[in-house]
Amino acid sequence: MGGRDAGKTRAGAEWVRSVVEGPRPLDPGACRRVALVGETVDQVREVMIFGDSGVIACSPPDRCPVWEAGRKRLVWPNGAVATVHTAHDPEGLRGPQFDAAWVDEYGCAAVDKGTNQPNKFLDRKSSESHLPFYSTGARDELIQMQYLRAMSEHWKDPANNPASTEYDGRMLDMSRAFVWAYDTRPYPFFPNNFAKWSDGENYTRGHWINGRTAARSLASVVAEICRRAGLVSFSTEGLYGYVRGFSVEQVTDARAALQPLMIRYGFDAIERDGVLQFRMRDGLKAVPIDPERLAVTSELEGTTEQTREAEAEISGRMRLRFVQADADFEVIAEEAVLADEATHAVSDSEINMALTRGEGRQIVERWLTEARVARDTVRLALPPSRLALGAGDVMELPGEGDEGPALYRIDRVEQSDVQLIEGVRIEPQVYDLADIYDELVQAKPFVAPVPVLAHFMDLPLLRGDEVPHAPHVAATAQPWPGPVAVYQSGTESNFTLNKVINARSTVGITRTDLPAARAGVFDRGGVLEVELVSGSLSSVNEQALLSGANLAAIGDGSFDKWEVFQFAEAELVAPRTYWLHTRLRGQAGSDGLMPSGWPSGSNFVLLDGTPSQIELSPNLRRVAQTFRVGPAKRAVDDPSYRETVQAFDGNGLRPFAPAHLRSARTSGGTYELSWIRRTRIEGDGWDTPDVPLGEESENYVVRVHQGSAVVREQVVSTPAWSYSAGMQVADGVTAPFDVSVAQVSAAYGPGLARKITVTT
């Protein structure tokens, strides 16, 4: 049952050994005369006898047969003989009275005229790749089906496969007959997974029966519909077609069920002598009509009336919707237009059938041509002697001048003293399907319904060109389902697509604590151990580090608690586990968020450009929004989606904490506080006397803390403040106490604060 390289030859060779060998090398086996049958002598010799899996290769030295080339036979040590026979000399099988035979499997490629040479196949990598004799190379599953049906029915007939007088069974045991080729790779992943299997492109015109055994012949489908409708007297003889899939979704009558099939395959239903006959519109068996023997009637002006509809009555552009076969069975459309058609009007139609794209194209082209030809109609009268002609028959009228004869299908008959016939012009060539190469469609890969781990990060400006109020999102999953969708809603319904994430981020979990450290200098403390969920890390030199490489974020999982830092060295110590050395802490002003230590189990995200910002309008800053994150190839209500509700502050607008906050006590008991302003934008330049302000105005909020209570809050416009003795008495403050300073943004409000403890 296997396809190529599945071991069929080895199985056959071992079977031959099992029937000819006895318990010991010279003991007789069950069979003494065996026929080895193949297409040619060379094929039998090179494959079945001397091949890598042939009889000789499979036989141990003390049981190995000897090849007698002159007599084309194998001879075993126990006297058993296997002779070579070929399909080119079938008469050579007569006479020897074989005990057993090993015959090649039978099969036929799904290609035009495949039965002319059933063994031929197309494979660009094979030197034996050939089309059958006189084949156009078009895809044709019907000829493959007819070949297999003919083989099965022929050998099922006792006249062709008689019962043996020597053993209990027929001459050929069809239960041991196998078709070339059934492939164990599951359909439709084979042939549609091009990345995994390179021979998938050969499927459309190959011998494979995968995905084809469930198809039906047109005649069998029509017969089933008739029988289900209670019809007994009908004939499907002469109906030919390959039905991949056909759905009748509603309870309806047989006529409605048959109509799509009649339109798709081009056949008619006519009644003859109480029998409903189905005929293809192929124009065969046309009945010649002699104009000299037509009847004369007052119903006609002359003996014949020929008419042609106006071009405006037909559409020159047609679109057909159908179910695409061989992949995900999605509804697609094919459109065709006549070469001389200038209109944009389209005639739409749809059929609930499984078709390939090439078949859909063939159908619309046939319909357009058929409609153009059917503009010509004829009316004539036949004498009573031609009563045998009826609706559905094809008549042939002589042409005018140099024109050849014209064929008309009889569509209407009125009987009185004469037969009044109405016919529609047909061209049999219309029903010869155009040779359109059918490319194999690639099926969508399976998307595992795995949840996606997503981190929303409301980060400060890292490059300076980001949208300041929009958060970043980093996503990962095991396994990665492909594109990840982020949906957004102001409520818990009516979600709209916000963003599609095409690549997963490098995300992990810390396995050691990370104590606080000074910002702006190298942190050479203990290692930070990180176990990654996805991605990998690498070391960089100092120059690359100072240029912004290896930027990462560590946080507690909430959207706004992320410290941005860098690392120079990443040492792989276990699978997906790294030790990070030589760090730069509190980057991009995040030192104001640095706790006394990040505990083991904190979240780690590499900010290498993969985490990106979502779309968020400015009016939704600090407004709670519901987000759902999951595989983009699954619906937003799929259970794999995770939901979170977040309101983002827009930390790209947040001022940095001031630097170098100092306090000095004067002799009068006044505390003089000073600090240095920092900026969130363009603060890396050294060629200006001060960094840009980055805000509409310079303001700071100063807070005095006594214990956990804020006893004074004041806004100042310069980076200095005096806390007089009188203020201290009014506030009831005694040392030690804390003072915090934060720069104020008109858009954001107070930013991160710097705190100092005043002791004396």
N, C-alpha and C positions, 0 to 999 in steps of 0.2 A: 504493500500500500504506500510505500515511501516514495518520495521524489528522488531527484538526482543525489547521489552519494549517500543514500539511506541504507545501502547494503543489499539491494535486490539481487545483484549478481552473486554475491557470497551466499545468500540464502538458497538460490537455485543450485549452485555448485554443491553445497552441503547436502541438499536434498538428493541430488544424483548419487553422491557417495552413499547416502543412507539406504538407497534401494539396490545398489549393485554390490556393496561390500557385505561380507559375512563376519562372524565373530572373530575369525583369524584371517590373516592376509590371503590364504588360498581357499578359504571356505566360500561356497557360493552364497550370493545374496538373494533377495526376493526377485530381482530382475536380471536377465542376462543380455537382453537386446534393448538399447535405449536410442531414441532419436534426439539429436541436438538440432533444433530448427531455429534459423535466424533469417535475416533479410538476404545476406550474402555469405559465401564461404569465408571470406576474410573477416566478416563481423563475428561469425561463430568462433573462428580460430583465435582472433585477437582478444575477444572479450570473454567468451564462455569457456574457452580451453586454456589459453595462455595469459589471460588477463591477470591483474593483481589480485582479483578475487575469483579467478577461474578455477576449474576443477584441478588442474595440476598444482597450482599454488596452494590449494587447500588440502592436498593429499600428503600424508606422511610418506617417507621414502619406501617403506615396505609395502605400501598399498598404492603407490603412484602409478597411474596408467602410462602407457607408451603411445606417443603420437605417430601413426603411420600416415605420412603425408600423401603417398601415392594413392592410398585407398580412402583417404579422408576419414579416418576413424581413430578412436582411442581404444586401447586394449588393456584391460586390467590383469594383474597377476592371477586372478581366479578364473580368467577366461571370459569375463563379461566384456561386451563390445558396445561402444557408442559411436554411431555414424552421423556424419554431418549432412544436413539437408537445408535447402533454401527455398524462399518464397518464389524464386525465379524458376524452380523446377519442382512444382508440387507433385508431379507424377512420380518422382523419385521415392515418394513415401509408400508407394504401392509395393506389396510383395514381402518385405522382410518380417512382417508379423511382430511388431515391436511390443515389448512388455510395458514400456513407459516412454514418455517424451517430455523434454524440457523445451518449451516454446517461448519466444519473446512475448512480452506483454503487448496488448493491442491498444491502440489509441489513435486519435486524429487531432490535428491542430485546429484551433478555432480561426481558420483563415479561409479566404475564398478558394473554393475548389480543393479543399484539404483532402478529400477522399481520392483525388488523383494520385497522390503519394502520401499516405497517412503517416509515414515515418519522418517526413521532412518537418523541420522546425526552424525558427528564426532566433539566432543568438549571435550578436556581433562578435562575441569572444570565441566562437567555435568555427573551425574550418569547415564543418559540415552544415553550416547555416545556408539553407536554400528554401525557396518557395516551391510548392508543388507545381507540377506541369500546368501551364496556362493560367496560373493564379494571378490576380491583380494585386494580391497582398492585402486586401481589405479584411477587416475583422468580420468573422462570421461564425457565431456560436451555433447557428441553426445547422450548418453542415456537420459540425461536431456532434450535435445531438442526433441527427439523422444517422450518422455513421454508427454511433453506439447503439441506437435502437435497432438498426439493421443487423448488427452483429448479434445482439441479444436475441432477437426474434428468429434469426436464421438457425442458431444452434439450439433454440428452444423447441424447434420443430422436430419430432421424432423421425421424420423422413430424412433429415439432414444429420441427426445425431442419434443413431439407433442405440438400443440397449445392447450391452455386451452379452455374449453367450458364455463367456469365460469367467466373468466376475459380476457382482451385483452393482450395476451402475451403467451409465451411458458412456459412449465413446469419449466424449469430452465432458469432464466434470466442471461445469460453469461456476460452481461455488469456489473453485480454485483458479478462476480466471480473473485477472486484475487489469485495470485500466491504467494506461500511462497518460497522465500522472496525477496521483493524489499527493498533495504536499502536506506534511504534518505542521508546517507553519500556519498559524491560524489566519483565516480570511476574516476581514479585509486588511489586517495589519500586514500580512503578505497578500498582495504585492505592494501595498501603499506606503510602507515604511522604507522610503528610498535610502535614508541614512543608514539603515541596518542591513538591507538586502539589495545588492546591486543588480540582481537578475529580475527585479520586479517589472522593469520596462518590457520584458519579453512576454508578460502575462497575457496582454490583450490578444495576441495572435499565436499563443503557445498551446501546448497540449494539456495544460492544467484543467482539472475539473473542479477545483476549489471555487466556491461561490457560484457554480453553474449547475450543480446537481439539483438545486431547488427550483430551477427554471422549468417552465412548461412550454409545450408546443401550443401554437395558436389553436389548432384543431381540438386539443384536449380541453382547453379553457372554454371554447365555444360550446363543445359538447356538454360540459358540466353545467353551464348556465342553462342550456336547453333542458337537460334532465331535471334540474332543480325546479324549472318552471312547469314540469309535467309533460313536456313535449316528447313524443315517442318517435314520430316519423320525421326524421331530419337526416341530412347527410353533410359531413364535413370533409368529404373526400376532395382533395385538391386544395385545401386550406394549408398554407405554409407560413409560418412565422415563429419567432422566438420571443416568448413573453417572460421578461425578467421579474416582473411584479405588477399586479393589477389589483386595485382595491375598489370594492363596491361598499360605500360607507352607509348607504341608506337602504331601507326596505323599498324595493321598487320592482317594476315588471322587467321581464327578460329583454324587451326591446331597449329600455333605457340602459340596462347593463351592457348590452351588446354594442350600443352606439359608439362609445369611445374606441372600442376595438376595431369597428368597421372603419372609422375615420383614420385611426392610426395605421392600420395595415392595408387599407384599400381593398375591401371586399364587400360584396352585396349579398343580401338574403332574398331569394326568390322562391316562389312556390311552383312546383311542377308535379302534377298528378297526385296531389295530396301529400307531397313530401317537400319540406322546407329545405332548400339547397343553399349552401353557402359557396360563393364563387369569388375567386380573386379577380381583380380588375386588370388582368394581364393582356386582354385582347386576343387570347388564343381561341382557336376554333371559330373564327369569324365566318358568318354565312354570307356568301356572295349574293347580291341583289341585282338582277338584270333590269335596267330601266325600261326595257321594252315590254316587260311582263308585270309592270305595276298596274294597279287598278285605278280606274277613273271615278272620281266622286265630286259632288258639288261642294263638299266641305273644303276642297283645296282649289287654289288657282293654278291649274296645271297638274302635273303628276307629282311634283315635289315642291315644297316650300322650305327654303333655307334662310335662316335669320342669324344675325350676330348682335349680341348685346353691346351697348355702349361701354367704353372703357370706364366711365364714371361709375358703372354698376359694380365694379370689382375693386378690391383693395390691392395695391401693389406692394404693401409692406405688412408683414405678419409677425407676431410674437407668440411664442408658445411657452407656457409654464408647465413644468413636469418635475418629477422626483428624480434626482441624479443617482444613478446606480454606482456600485463599486466603491463607495466611500461612506459618507455620513448620512446619505439619503436625505439631503436637504432639497428644498424646492428652488430650482434655478430656472432661467429663461433663456431661450435662443430666439434670435430674430433674423429674418431674411427679407431682402427687398429686391424687386426686379430692377434690372440694370437701367431701364428707361423710366423709372419711377421718380418723380420729383417731389411728391407730396410727403408731408411729415405725419399724416394720419396713419395710425397703426391699428390693425385688426387683431385683438387679443383673443387667446383661447387657452384653455388648460385641460390637461388630462391627468387623472390620478394613476399614473403608471411610472414604473421605474425604467428610465432610459439612460443611455450614455449621452454625453453632450453631442457627440457626432450623430447619433440617431436623432436627437432632437433637431439638429440642423438639417438633416436629410428630410425630416417630415415637413418642416415649414417650407423648404425649397420645393418639395413635391406639391404641397398644397397650392403654392403660388402658381406654379406652372400648370397644374390641373385646372385651377380657376380660369387661367387665361385661355387654355384650350377649350374649356367647356362653354365659352361664349358662343360657340357655333352650335346651332341646333338644326334639326331637319324634321319635317313632317311629310309623310307619304302614306299611301294606301296600298295594302297587299290583298290579293284575291283570297278567297276561302281556302285555296290549295296550300296556303302558307300559314295555316292556323298553328302549326307546330312552333312558330316563333312567338316568343312572349317576352315579358319584362325581364331584363337582366341579360338577354342574349345580345350578342354583338353582330352587327351586320356591316358588310363591306360594300360601299358604293364607289363606282368608278370616278376618278378625278377628271377635272376639266383641263384640256390642253395637255401640257407636259407634266401636270401634277399626277402623282401616284394616287392609288385608291385611298379613300377616306373611311375610317372606322367610326361607327356610331353605336353607343350602348342604348338599347331600347329602355326608356324610362316610363312610358305610358302607352297603353293599348286600349282602344275603344272598338268593340265588336258590334257590327250590325250586318248589313249585307256585305260589307268589306271590313278589313281590319285597318283602322286608322292608327298609325304608328307615330310616336314622338321619340326622337333619339337625340342624344347628346354626344358631341364629338369627343373622342378619346385618342390618346397617343400612347401605345403600350410602353414606349421608352420612358414615359414619365414615371412609371413604377419601377424602373431599374434604378435603384438607389445610387446616388452620387458617391463616388469613391472619396470619402472623407476619413483621413487618418484619425483614429481615436486615441488621444493621449490618455494615459492613466492618470486619474485624479488622485491627488494626495489627500488622504484622510487626516482629519485633525487628530493630533496626538491625545491620548488619554490624559486628563487633568485630574490628579489625585485630589480628593476632597479634604486636603489637610489644612488645618488652621495656619494662618500667617502671623508671625510675630512682628508687630510693627511698633516702633518707637517714634512718638511725636516729640520733637525737640524745638523749643522756642529759644533759639540761639542768638547771640550777638552777631554783629556783622563780622564775617570772616575775611572776605575779600574786599568788601566795600561796595560791590555792585549788586548785592542781593536786594530783594524787596524787604524793607526793614521790618514790616509788621507780620510777614508770613512765616510760619514755622516750617522746619524741615521734617521729613519722614524717612525713616530707614526701615526696610522690610527684609525678612528672611523666612525660610521654611525648610523643613526636611521631610520629603524631597521638595525641591524648588518646583512649583507648579507652572512656571512660566510667568507671563505678565501678571502683575498684581494690580487690582483696581482699588481706588480710594473713592468711596461714595460719601456724599455730604447731604445733610438735611437740617433745616432749622427745627424740625420736629422729629418724630420717630416714623415718619412716612414720607412718600414722595421724594425718594433719594435721587440725586443727580450725580453723574460721574464727575469727580473733581480732577483725578489724575490717574494715569496708568504708569506703574513702575515696571520697567523692563529688565532691570538687573537687581540681584539681591545684594544687600550691603554686608560688609564684614562686621559681624555682631558677635559678642561673647559675654561671659560672666567672669568677674574677678574671683580668684581663689585665695587671695591674700589681702590683708588690710593695706590701705595707702594713707599714711599719716599726712597731715598738712605740711606744707613746705613754702619757703619764700618764693614769690613770683619774680620772674626776670632773671633768675640765676639757675644754674644747673642743679637739679635735685639728684644727688648721687647716693641717696639712701638705699634701703633694702629693695629687692626686686619686687615688681608688681607682676604677679602671675595671672594670666588671662587664658581661659579656656574658650575657644571660639565655637560658635554654632555653625558658622559658615565663613568662608574666605580664608586668607592667610596673611601673615605679616612678614616684613623684611626690615633689615637694618639700613641706615643711611649714614653718610658722613656728616660732619659738623656743618659744612657749608650748605648742604641740602637741607639740613634741619633748620638752620637760620633763614633759609629761603621759604620755609613753610611746609616742608615734607613731614610725613607721619603725624598729621594732626588727628587728634582723637577726642572723644568726649566720654566722661565718666559721670554717672548719675544714679539716682535712686529709683528711677522709673517714672517719676512725675515729669510733666512736660517742660517745667521751667527750672529744675534743679540739675543743671549739667555744667560741670567744670570742663573747660577746653584745655587740653595739654598736648605736648609733643613728646616723642621718645626717639632716641637715636639708635638703640640696640634692641633687637628682637631675637631672642635665643629660643629655638625650638627644643623643648625638653621632653615632650610626650606628644602623642597624636593630638593635633589641633590645640596644643597647649604651649604658651610662650612665656618667657621671662622678659620683662621690659626694663631696661636700664637707662640711666642718663636722661632724665626727663626735664622738660621745661613746663612749669606749672602755671595755672591761672592765666592762660593766654586769652586774648581778646576781651580783657576786662573781667573775666570770670573768676578772678581771685576773690572778688567780693562775695562769691557763693561758696568758697572753699570751706568745708567744715573742719573740725579738728581731726577728722580722719574719715576716709571712705571705707566702710566695712567690707569684709569678704562677702561676695554675692551681689556686689554692685554691677550695674549694667555698663558695658563697654561698646562703643560704636566708632569705627574708623571713619573719619571725615575726609574721604579720598575723592569726593565729588559724586559718589554714587547716591548717598542720601541727598535728596533734593527738596525744594520748597513746593508746597501745595498752593493752589489758587485760593486766595482769601481776600475779599474786598475790604477796604479800610473800615467801612461802617460795621463790619462784623468783628472787629477787634474787641476783645473782652466780652463778646456775646457767645453764650454757650451754643455749641453746634454738635450734632450727632454725626459720628463718622462710622462707616463700616468698611472694613478692609478684608479682602479675600482674593482668591484666584479670579483673574479677569475673565476667564473662559467659563465661569459659572455665574449664575444669576445672583443678584444682590441679596435675595432672600435665602440663598443656599446656607445650610447649617455650618459650612466651613467658614463663613464670614464672622469676624469678631467686631463687636460694637463698643464704642467708647464715646463719652461726652466730654468735650474739652472747650474751654474758653481761653484764648491765647492773649497774653499781654502785648505781644509785639516787641520782644526784647532787643530787636535790632535798633529800636528807638531809645532804649534804656541807657542813661548816662553811666559812665564808669564811676567807681568809687574814687574819691580823691586820694592822692598819694602824700606821704610824708606828713601825716597829721601830728602836730606837736603842741605841747602845752608848757607855758612858763609862768610862774607866780611872781608877781611884783611885790614890792615892799608894802604896798597898800592892801594886799590880799586879793588883788585882781588876777584872774587867770587869762593870759593872752594866748589864744589858740590861732594857729596858722596851718595852712595846707597848700598843696600844689594841685592845680586843676589838671585833669586828664581829658582826652577827647575820644569819642568813639569813631571818628572819621578822619582819615588822612593824618594819622598821628605819628607816622614813622619817619617823616622828613627831618633832616638835621640842618637844613639851610635857612630856616626861618627863626626869628627870635622867640616865637611861641607857637604852640600847636593851634589849629583852628578851633574856634569855640564849638561849632557843631550844633548850637542851639540858638533860639531867637534872642535870648538875653542870658546874661550870667547871673544865676541865682543859686543859693544853697540853702538847705534847711538844716538848722542846727538843733539837736535835741540833747537835753540833759536828763540823765537817768539816775535815779536814786533807787538802787535795787532793781526791781522789775517795773517800776513806775516811771513814766515820763513826766518830769516836774516843770520843764520849760521847753518850748519849741519856738524858734525864731528864724525868719528868712532874712538872709543877708545877700548883698550883691558883690562882695569882694571876698577873696579867699583868706579872710581873717575875721576873728570875733573876740570881743572882750567880755569876760564874765566877771562882773564887778562883785565886791563884797556885799554891796546892798542887794544885788540880785540873789546872791547865795542865801542871805538872811531871809529875803522874801520867799524863796523857794524852800527854805528849811533844809538846805543841802550842806552836808559836811563831808569832808574827804574820808574815805575814798568814794568817788562817784564816776560815772561814765559819761562821755560826750561822744555823740555820733554826728557825722557830717555827710550829707548826700547832695549831689548836684541835682538841680530841678530842671526838667524838660517841660516846655509848654505843651508838648504833645503826649508825653508819657507820664509826667509827674516826677516825684522823687525817684532817683535811681538807686544803685547799690550804695550802701553807707560804709564809711570807714569809722571805726570806733577806737577810742583811747580811754584808758583808765587813769583818772587823776588821783594821785595818792597824797601829794603834799602841796 
